[in-house]
Amino acid sequence: MREALLIVDMSNDFVHDEGTLTVGKPGQAIVPYILALADRMLGTGVVAICMDEHDPDDRHFLDWPPHNVRGTWGQKLYGDLAAWYERHKGHPDVWYVPKRSYNAFYNTGLGERLRERNVERVHVCGVCTDICDFLTVAGAYDEGFRAVVHRQGCATFTDLGDIFLEHMRRLFHAEIA
């Protein structure tokens, strides 16, 4: 079965201590796990960097502080993930998927691209467990993909992470690894 790894929103604004909407240390702590997953997936499946990307005047900022504005430091991949991407971005199975919604499948063409590669199962990691990870798993379910959510590869700034992992398992039949 062909698989893909979806690395969700691991940007400076969401992970770095100085990010505008940061998870902080919990997000930083999952980076080595995500890098190991990416290395394992490369060569056997797709690795998709699914990244929040907003215009400076995005209506999203009526509800949230400005973050991940296209082309800014905050929108760049965090730390060693940026270096990993720079080394591998020319690989045909390493994709950068900009997204304007919490759900990495919404209006991005990701589902279609994954089906073109015969992907049947997606592995999800990144931030935030209870927002973009959760809604990306919902999107995967709606697109007909099985999902595996990596508990050690997810983080959030709330105390709802475990509850939302359980919701992913119950609602979208995701495997929690």
ChimeraX attribute file (.defattr): number of C-alpha atoms within 10 A of each C-alpha:
attribute: neighborCount
match mode: 1-to-1
recipient: residues
	/A:1	8
	/A:2	14
	/A:3	21
	/A:4	26
	/A:5	26
	/A:6	27
	/A:7	27
	/A:8	26
	/A:9	29
	/A:10	31
	/A:11	28
	/A:12	27
	/A:13	27
	/A:14	30
	/A:15	31
	/A:16	21
	/A:17	15
	/A:18	12
	/A:19	19
	/A:20	17
	/A:21	19
	/A:22	23
	/A:23	22
	/A:24	19
	/A:25	14
	/A:26	16
	/A:27	24
	/A:28	20
	/A:29	15
	/A:30	20
	/A:31	22
	/A:32	14
	/A:33	14
	/A:34	23
	/A:35	17
	/A:36	10
	/A:37	18
	/A:38	23
	/A:39	13
	/A:40	13
	/A:41	18
	/A:42	17
	/A:43	13
	/A:44	13
	/A:45	22
	/A:46	23
	/A:47	29
	/A:48	23
	/A:49	22
	/A:50	27
	/A:51	25
	/A:52	26
	/A:53	22
	/A:54	21
	/A:55	15
	/A:56	13
	/A:57	10
	/A:58	13
	/A:59	11
	/A:60	15
	/A:61	13
	/A:62	9
	/A:63	7
	/A:64	10
	/A:65	10
	/A:66	19
	/A:67	26
	/A:68	27
	/A:69	18
	/A:70	15
	/A:71	11
	/A:72	12
	/A:73	15
	/A:74	22
	/A:75	22
	/A:76	22
	/A:77	24
	/A:78	22
	/A:79	15
	/A:80	13
	/A:81	20
	/A:82	14
	/A:83	12
	/A:84	14
	/A:85	19
	/A:86	11
	/A:87	10
	/A:88	15
	/A:89	14
	/A:90	10
	/A:91	13
	/A:92	11
	/A:93	18
	/A:94	21
	/A:95	19
	/A:96	15
	/A:97	19
	/A:98	19
	/A:99	21
	/A:100	17
	/A:101	18
	/A:102	20
	/A:103	22
	/A:104	31
	/A:105	22
	/A:106	17
	/A:107	12
	/A:108	16
	/A:109	12
	/A:110	20
	/A:111	19
	/A:112	13
	/A:113	12
	/A:114	20
	/A:115	14
	/A:116	9
	/A:117	14
	/A:118	14
	/A:119	19
	/A:120	16
	/A:121	21
	/A:122	25
	/A:123	23
	/A:124	28
	/A:125	29
	/A:126	29
	/A:127	27
	/A:128	25
	/A:129	29
	/A:130	22
	/A:131	15
	/A:132	23
	/A:133	30
	/A:134	23
	/A:135	20
	/A:136	24
	/A:137	29
	/A:138	22
	/A:139	19
	/A:140	26
	/A:141	19
	/A:142	13
	/A:143	15
	/A:144	13
	/A:145	21
	/A:146	19
	/A:147	26
	/A:148	21
	/A:149	25
	/A:150	19
	/A:151	17
	/A:152	16
	/A:153	23
	/A:154	26
	/A:155	27
	/A:156	24
	/A:157	18
	/A:158	10
	/A:159	10
	/A:160	13
	/A:161	20
	/A:162	14
	/A:163	12
	/A:164	17
	/A:165	22
	/A:166	15
	/A:167	15
	/A:168	25
	/A:169	17
	/A:170	11
	/A:171	13
	/A:172	19
	/A:173	16
	/A:174	25
	/A:175	16
	/A:176	16
	/A:177	10
